[in-house]
Amino acid sequence: MNIQTTNRLTTAESALLDAYNAQIGDLPGDGAVLSVRDRLLDELKTGGLPTRRIEAWHYTDLRALLRAVPAAQPAPSLSAVKPLVSGSAVLTLRQGAADASVAPEGVTVRRYAESLVDGTAAEGLREASADDAIGRINGSFVRDGLVLEIADGAELSAPLEIQSLHGAGQVHTRFPVRFGAGSKATVIERHRGEGDDAALVSSISALTLEKGAEITWIILQEQGAADTHLGQIRVELGAEAKLRLFVVNAGGKLVRQELRITVSGEGAELTLRGVNLLGGDTHTDVTLVLDHNVPHTNSTEIVRNVIFDRARGVFQGMIRVAQAAQKTDAKMACNTLLLSDDADFSVKPELEIFADDVLCGHGATVADIDRNHMYYMMTRGVTEKTARAMLVYAFVAQIVEELEEESLVEALEGVISAWLDRHA
């Protein structure tokens, strides 16, 4: 991901280095953690932010797009937010500072800051790959987050919602989570910005699903109109584990959401569904790297995108099937409604298959609303604007309904409807 060291630093790169130098004496961590931080920052300094020359960032030139970095600011007064689903247990972070005082039965919670101080976080701070710019930025600056452990056999009766709320400035958080063998849970990871001033947010969630765990994990990103969101989720699926992963992007000026998933246990299943709602002059990139490393595993990925105005979107999806991963069944689809001549969406689905007994495929579509559908509805008294909104809503709501749990479906459909009311 490297820029020549003789190149001049951009304004954003200089601001990141200055921010680190200003905070280094205040960042939590023992000697091992501080050593990792220094190395990550040094790599960021010598290599710079990734450009189009780095294949994984070809459609999101972070060096050009990230033009400024806001200064760190003290936590503002942030209003409480109702949980997405009524009755959920809520763990809250305000301006990156976590409150781990309450946890539902069967869940152990502690602040990530404690792991930094005692050094147990050092290994996890390392970047996931050579092109992991999010890992470098987050590892350099992260101050807090939540460490969760769901006990073996535990079944959470209500969703657990992690609310990360912030105003302007910088927020860098981490969420390592272990789901014990046979556990069942629904977790909502919710990022929400308030105010009109810009924020730089980086967040990394690291999920480990032990044998037979059945988990639904929902990422709901509702950043402010001027915010930059650099998100990453790292997942390891054990034997017979089942993960339903839903990603909804409904905000942010510049968004990069990475999904790095490793299927390492036989009989594991992954269901990934994504909804990207893009409007205004924004840029949203969802990048998936999925490794099937063992035999007899399944995955399906469907991403739906709605693009208005001058927005630009990206979906990169890589499925890699190792030689040992015989009998893998993996399918990926990306479908896009491009609703403006000034909008743009780039799709790059990929398969790397080294096994010879698999069932794998991928596909992508980009289109406008079918005029015949519009005509059909308008001949029955529906106005053009309403007909358009209804068709767009149906396009994305179709996959949300796969969640089956009525409360979750209604909550996410409400988020989608509210966004479309502002943009459609």
C-alpha positions as CSV (number, residue, x, y, z in Angstrom):
1,M,0.0,0.0,0.0
2,N,3.0,2.2,-0.2
3,I,3.7,5.7,-1.4
4,Q,7.3,6.6,-2.1
5,T,8.8,8.1,1.0
6,T,10.1,11.1,-1.0
7,N,6.5,12.2,-1.6
8,R,5.2,15.1,0.4
9,L,2.6,14.3,3.0
10,T,-0.9,15.4,2.3
11,T,-2.7,17.6,4.7
12,A,-4.6,14.6,6.2
13,E,-1.5,12.5,6.6
14,S,0.3,15.4,8.3
15,A,-2.7,15.9,10.6
16,L,-2.7,12.2,11.6
17,L,1.0,12.3,12.5
18,D,0.5,15.5,14.4
19,A,-2.5,14.0,16.3
20,Y,-0.5,11.0,17.3
21,N,2.5,13.1,18.5
22,A,0.0,15.2,20.5
23,Q,-1.7,12.2,22.1
24,I,1.1,9.7,22.5
25,G,1.6,10.5,26.2
26,D,-2.1,10.0,26.8
27,L,-2.9,6.9,24.8
28,P,-3.6,3.9,27.0
29,G,-1.2,0.9,26.7
30,D,1.7,-0.9,28.3
31,G,5.1,-1.3,26.6
32,A,4.0,-4.0,24.1
33,V,0.9,-2.0,23.0
34,L,2.9,1.2,22.6
35,S,5.5,-0.6,20.6
36,V,2.8,-1.9,18.2
37,R,1.3,1.6,18.0
38,D,4.7,3.1,17.1
39,R,5.2,0.6,14.4
40,L,1.8,1.1,12.9
41,L,2.2,4.8,12.9
42,D,5.7,4.5,11.3
43,E,4.3,2.4,8.5
44,L,1.5,5.0,8.0
45,K,4.2,7.7,7.9
46,T,6.5,6.0,5.4
47,G,3.8,4.4,3.3
48,G,1.1,7.0,3.5
49,L,-2.6,6.5,2.9
50,P,-3.5,4.1,0.1
51,T,-4.0,5.3,-3.4
52,R,-5.5,3.8,-6.6
53,R,-2.2,2.0,-7.2
54,I,-3.1,-0.4,-4.3
55,E,-5.5,-3.0,-5.8
56,A,-7.7,-3.3,-2.7
57,W,-8.1,0.5,-2.8
58,H,-8.3,1.0,-6.5
59,Y,-11.8,2.5,-6.4
60,T,-11.3,4.4,-3.1
61,D,-8.2,6.6,-3.3
62,L,-8.1,7.4,0.4
63,R,-5.1,9.7,0.0
64,A,-7.1,11.9,-2.4
65,L,-10.5,11.5,-0.7
66,L,-9.5,12.1,2.9
67,R,-8.6,15.8,2.6
68,A,-8.6,16.8,6.2
69,V,-8.6,15.2,9.7
70,P,-10.4,16.9,12.5
71,A,-8.6,17.5,15.7
72,A,-9.5,15.4,18.7
73,Q,-12.1,16.9,20.9
74,P,-13.5,16.3,24.4
75,A,-16.8,14.4,24.6
76,P,-19.7,16.6,23.9
77,S,-23.1,16.3,25.6
78,L,-24.8,13.6,23.6
79,S,-28.5,12.7,23.8
80,A,-29.5,9.2,24.6
81,V,-30.8,7.2,21.6
82,K,-33.6,4.8,21.8
83,P,-32.5,1.2,20.9
84,L,-33.3,0.1,17.4
85,V,-35.5,-2.7,18.8
86,S,-37.6,-2.1,21.9
87,G,-36.4,-4.1,24.9
88,S,-32.8,-4.5,23.8
89,A,-30.0,-4.5,26.2
90,V,-27.8,-1.4,25.4
91,L,-24.1,-0.8,25.8
92,T,-23.2,2.8,25.1
93,L,-20.0,4.5,24.0
94,R,-19.9,8.3,23.9
95,Q,-17.2,9.9,21.9
96,G,-15.3,6.6,22.0
97,A,-15.5,6.2,25.8
98,A,-17.3,2.9,26.8
99,D,-19.7,2.2,29.7
100,A,-19.4,-1.5,30.6
101,S,-21.4,-1.3,33.8
102,V,-24.4,-3.2,32.6
103,A,-24.5,-6.6,30.8
104,P,-27.2,-9.1,30.2
105,E,-27.1,-12.5,31.8
106,G,-24.7,-14.8,30.0
107,V,-22.5,-12.0,28.7
108,T,-19.2,-10.8,30.2
109,V,-18.3,-7.2,29.3
110,R,-15.2,-5.1,30.1
111,R,-13.7,-2.0,28.6
112,Y,-11.2,-2.4,25.8
113,A,-9.1,0.3,27.5
114,E,-8.3,-2.2,30.2
115,S,-6.9,-4.7,27.6
116,L,-4.7,-1.9,26.3
117,V,-3.4,-1.1,29.8
118,D,-2.6,-4.7,30.7
119,G,-1.2,-5.5,27.3
120,T,-3.6,-8.3,26.3
121,A,-4.7,-6.2,23.3
122,A,-1.2,-6.0,21.8
123,E,-1.6,-9.0,19.4
124,G,-5.0,-7.9,18.2
125,L,-3.8,-4.5,17.3
126,R,-1.8,-5.8,14.4
127,E,-3.0,-5.1,10.9
128,A,-4.8,-7.9,9.1
129,S,-2.9,-7.6,5.8
130,A,-0.3,-5.5,4.0
131,D,-3.1,-3.2,2.6
132,D,-4.9,-2.8,5.9
133,A,-4.9,1.0,6.3
134,I,-7.9,0.9,8.6
135,G,-6.0,-1.5,10.9
136,R,-3.1,0.9,11.0
137,I,-5.1,4.0,11.7
138,N,-7.3,2.3,14.3
139,G,-4.4,0.5,16.0
140,S,-2.4,3.7,16.3
141,F,-5.2,5.8,17.9
142,V,-7.7,3.4,19.6
143,R,-8.5,4.3,23.2
144,D,-11.5,2.2,24.1
145,G,-14.2,-0.1,23.1
146,L,-15.8,-3.2,24.5
147,V,-14.6,-6.8,25.0
148,L,-17.5,-9.2,25.1
149,E,-17.7,-12.9,25.8
150,I,-20.9,-14.8,25.5
151,A,-20.8,-18.0,27.5
152,D,-21.0,-21.5,26.1
153,G,-24.7,-22.4,25.6
154,A,-26.0,-19.0,26.4
155,E,-29.1,-17.8,24.6
156,L,-29.8,-14.1,24.7
157,S,-33.6,-13.5,24.9
158,A,-33.4,-10.0,23.5
159,P,-31.0,-8.2,21.1
160,L,-27.8,-6.6,22.5
161,E,-27.2,-3.2,21.0
162,I,-23.8,-1.5,21.0
163,Q,-24.3,2.2,20.5
164,S,-21.3,4.2,19.4
165,L,-22.4,7.9,19.6
166,H,-20.2,10.9,18.8
167,G,-20.0,14.5,17.9
168,A,-17.2,16.2,16.0
169,G,-13.5,15.2,16.3
170,Q,-12.0,11.7,16.3
171,V,-13.4,8.4,17.6
172,H,-11.4,5.1,17.4
173,T,-12.9,2.0,18.9
174,R,-12.6,-1.8,19.0
175,F,-15.0,-4.6,19.8
176,P,-13.4,-8.1,20.2
177,V,-16.3,-10.6,20.8
178,R,-16.2,-14.3,21.5
179,F,-19.4,-16.4,21.1
180,G,-19.1,-19.6,23.0
181,A,-20.0,-23.0,21.7
182,G,-23.7,-23.4,21.1
183,S,-24.5,-19.8,22.0
184,K,-27.3,-17.9,20.3
185,A,-27.5,-14.1,20.1
186,T,-28.5,-11.1,18.1
187,V,-26.1,-8.1,18.3
188,I,-26.7,-4.6,16.7
189,E,-23.5,-2.6,16.2
190,R,-24.8,1.0,15.7
191,H,-22.7,4.0,14.7
192,R,-24.4,7.4,14.9
193,G,-23.0,10.9,14.5
194,E,-24.6,14.1,15.8
195,G,-24.1,17.7,14.6
196,D,-22.9,19.3,11.4
197,D,-19.1,19.3,12.1
198,A,-16.9,16.6,10.7
199,A,-15.7,13.6,12.5
200,L,-13.2,10.9,11.7
201,V,-14.4,7.5,13.0
202,S,-12.5,4.2,12.8
203,S,-14.0,1.0,14.3
204,I,-12.9,-2.7,14.2
205,S,-15.0,-5.6,15.4
206,A,-13.4,-9.0,15.8
207,L,-15.8,-11.9,16.1
208,T,-15.0,-15.5,17.0
209,L,-17.8,-18.0,16.7
210,E,-17.1,-21.3,18.4
211,K,-18.6,-24.6,17.5
212,G,-22.4,-24.5,16.9
213,A,-22.8,-20.8,17.7
214,E,-25.8,-19.2,15.9
215,I,-25.4,-15.4,15.7
216,T,-27.1,-12.5,13.9
217,W,-24.8,-9.4,13.8
218,I,-26.2,-6.2,12.3
219,I,-24.0,-3.2,11.5
220,L,-26.1,0.0,11.2
221,Q,-24.0,3.0,10.1
222,E,-25.8,6.4,10.4
223,Q,-22.9,8.9,10.4
224,G,-23.4,12.6,9.9
225,A,-23.3,14.2,6.5
226,A,-19.7,15.4,6.9
227,D,-18.3,12.4,8.7
228,T,-15.7,9.8,7.6
229,H,-16.3,6.3,8.7
230,L,-13.6,3.6,8.4
231,G,-15.1,0.3,9.6
232,Q,-13.9,-3.2,9.6
233,I,-15.2,-6.5,10.9
234,R,-13.0,-9.6,11.2
235,V,-14.8,-12.9,11.6
236,E,-13.7,-16.4,12.2
237,L,-16.3,-19.2,11.9
238,G,-15.8,-22.4,13.8
239,A,-17.3,-25.8,13.1
240,E,-21.0,-25.8,12.5
241,A,-21.2,-22.1,13.4
242,K,-23.9,-20.0,11.7
243,L,-23.5,-16.3,11.1
244,R,-26.1,-13.9,9.6
245,L,-24.4,-10.7,9.0
246,F,-26.4,-7.6,7.9
247,V,-24.7,-4.3,6.9
248,V,-26.7,-1.1,6.4
249,N,-24.9,2.0,5.3
250,A,-27.2,5.1,5.6
251,G,-24.9,8.0,6.2
252,G,-21.4,9.4,6.1
253,K,-19.5,11.6,3.6
254,L,-16.7,9.1,3.1
255,V,-17.3,5.4,4.1
256,R,-15.2,2.3,3.8
257,Q,-16.6,-0.8,5.3
258,E,-14.4,-3.9,5.2
259,L,-15.6,-7.4,5.8
260,R,-12.8,-9.9,6.4
261,I,-14.2,-13.4,7.0
262,T,-12.5,-16.7,7.5
263,V,-14.5,-19.9,7.5
264,S,-12.3,-22.3,9.4
265,G,-14.7,-25.0,10.7
266,E,-16.5,-27.7,8.7
267,G,-20.2,-27.3,8.5
268,A,-20.1,-23.5,9.0
269,E,-22.6,-21.2,7.2
270,L,-22.4,-17.5,6.4
271,T,-25.3,-15.4,5.3
272,L,-24.3,-11.9,4.3
273,R,-26.9,-9.2,3.3
274,G,-26.0,-5.6,2.6
275,V,-28.0,-2.4,1.9
276,N,-26.2,0.8,0.8
277,L,-28.2,4.0,0.6
278,L,-26.2,6.7,-1.1
279,G,-27.2,10.3,-1.9
280,G,-25.7,13.8,-2.2
281,D,-22.0,14.1,-2.9
282,T,-20.8,11.0,-0.9
283,H,-18.6,8.0,-1.4
284,T,-19.3,4.5,0.1
285,D,-17.1,1.5,-0.4
286,V,-17.9,-2.0,0.9
287,T,-15.1,-4.5,0.4
288,L,-15.5,-8.2,1.3
289,V,-12.7,-10.8,1.5
290,L,-14.1,-14.3,2.3
291,D,-11.9,-17.3,2.8
292,H,-13.3,-20.8,2.7
293,N,-10.5,-22.9,4.2
294,V,-12.1,-26.2,5.0
295,P,-14.6,-28.7,3.4
296,H,-18.4,-28.7,3.6
297,T,-19.1,-25.0,4.2
298,N,-21.7,-22.6,2.7
299,S,-22.0,-18.9,2.1
300,T,-24.4,-16.6,0.3
301,E,-23.9,-12.9,-0.1
302,I,-26.4,-10.4,-1.5
303,V,-25.8,-6.6,-1.6
304,R,-28.4,-4.1,-2.7
305,N,-27.4,-0.5,-3.5
306,V,-29.5,2.6,-4.2
307,I,-27.7,5.6,-5.6
308,F,-29.0,9.2,-5.9
309,D,-27.6,12.6,-6.8
310,R,-23.8,12.7,-7.3
311,A,-23.0,9.8,-5.0
312,R,-20.4,7.2,-5.8
313,G,-20.4,3.6,-4.6
314,V,-18.1,0.6,-4.6
315,F,-18.6,-3.1,-3.9
316,Q,-15.6,-5.4,-4.1
317,G,-16.3,-9.0,-3.2
318,M,-13.6,-11.7,-3.2
319,I,-14.4,-15.3,-2.4
320,R,-11.3,-17.5,-2.0
321,V,-11.7,-21.3,-1.8
322,A,-8.6,-23.2,-0.6
323,Q,-7.5,-26.5,-2.1
324,A,-8.7,-28.3,1.0
325,A,-12.1,-26.7,0.9
326,Q,-13.9,-29.4,-1.2
327,K,-17.8,-29.3,-1.3
328,T,-17.8,-25.5,-0.8
329,D,-21.1,-23.8,-1.8
330,A,-20.6,-20.1,-2.2
331,K,-22.8,-17.6,-4.1
332,M,-22.5,-13.8,-4.3
333,A,-24.7,-11.2,-6.0
334,C,-24.6,-7.3,-6.1
335,N,-27.6,-5.5,-7.5
336,T,-27.7,-1.7,-7.9
337,L,-30.4,0.9,-8.7
338,L,-28.6,3.8,-10.3
339,L,-31.1,6.7,-10.1
340,S,-29.1,9.7,-11.4
341,D,-27.0,10.4,-14.5
342,D,-24.4,12.0,-12.2
343,A,-24.1,9.0,-9.9
344,D,-21.6,6.2,-10.2
345,F,-21.2,2.6,-8.9
346,S,-18.3,0.3,-9.4
347,V,-18.6,-3.5,-8.9
348,K,-15.8,-6.0,-8.7
349,P,-16.9,-9.5,-7.9
350,E,-14.1,-12.1,-7.8
351,L,-13.6,-15.9,-7.3
352,E,-10.3,-17.7,-6.6
353,I,-10.9,-21.4,-6.5
354,F,-8.2,-24.0,-5.8
355,A,-10.5,-26.9,-5.0
356,D,-12.1,-29.0,-7.8
357,D,-15.4,-30.1,-6.2
358,V,-17.3,-26.9,-5.4
359,L,-20.4,-25.0,-6.4
360,C,-19.5,-21.3,-6.6
361,G,-20.8,-18.3,-8.6
362,H,-21.1,-14.5,-8.6
363,G,-23.0,-11.9,-10.5
364,A,-23.8,-8.2,-10.7
365,T,-26.5,-5.9,-12.2
366,V,-26.8,-2.1,-12.5
367,A,-30.0,-0.6,-13.7
368,D,-32.6,2.1,-13.4
369,I,-36.2,1.6,-12.3
370,D,-38.2,-0.4,-14.9
371,R,-40.5,2.1,-16.6
372,N,-43.1,-0.6,-17.2
373,H,-43.4,-1.0,-13.4
374,M,-43.8,2.8,-13.1
375,Y,-46.4,2.9,-15.8
376,Y,-48.4,0.1,-14.2
377,M,-48.6,1.8,-10.9
378,M,-49.3,5.3,-12.3
379,T,-52.2,3.9,-14.3
380,R,-53.8,2.9,-11.0
381,G,-53.7,6.4,-9.6
382,V,-50.3,6.4,-7.8
383,T,-48.2,9.5,-8.4
384,E,-44.9,9.2,-10.1
385,K,-43.0,10.2,-7.0
386,T,-44.8,7.8,-4.8
387,A,-44.5,5.0,-7.3
388,R,-40.8,5.6,-7.6
389,A,-40.3,5.6,-3.8
390,M,-42.4,2.4,-3.4
391,L,-40.3,0.5,-6.0
392,V,-37.0,1.6,-4.5
393,Y,-38.2,0.6,-1.0
394,A,-39.3,-2.8,-2.3
395,F,-35.9,-3.3,-3.9
396,V,-34.0,-3.1,-0.6
397,A,-36.7,-4.3,1.8
398,Q,-36.9,-7.6,0.1
399,I,-33.6,-8.8,1.6
400,V,-34.2,-7.2,5.0
401,E,-37.3,-9.4,5.3
402,E,-35.0,-12.4,5.3
403,L,-34.2,-11.6,8.9
404,E,-37.6,-13.2,9.8
405,E,-37.7,-11.6,13.3
406,E,-40.5,-9.2,13.0
407,S,-39.0,-6.6,15.4
408,L,-35.7,-6.5,13.5
409,V,-37.4,-6.3,10.1
410,E,-39.7,-3.4,11.2
411,A,-36.8,-1.5,12.7
412,L,-34.6,-1.7,9.7
413,E,-37.4,-1.0,7.3
414,G,-38.1,2.1,9.4
415,V,-34.5,3.3,8.9
416,I,-34.7,2.7,5.1
417,S,-38.1,4.5,4.9
418,A,-36.8,7.5,6.8
419,W,-33.7,7.7,4.5
420,L,-35.8,7.4,1.4
421,D,-38.1,10.2,2.6
422,R,-35.2,12.5,2.7
423,H,-33.6,11.6,-0.6
424,A,-36.1,9.9,-3.0
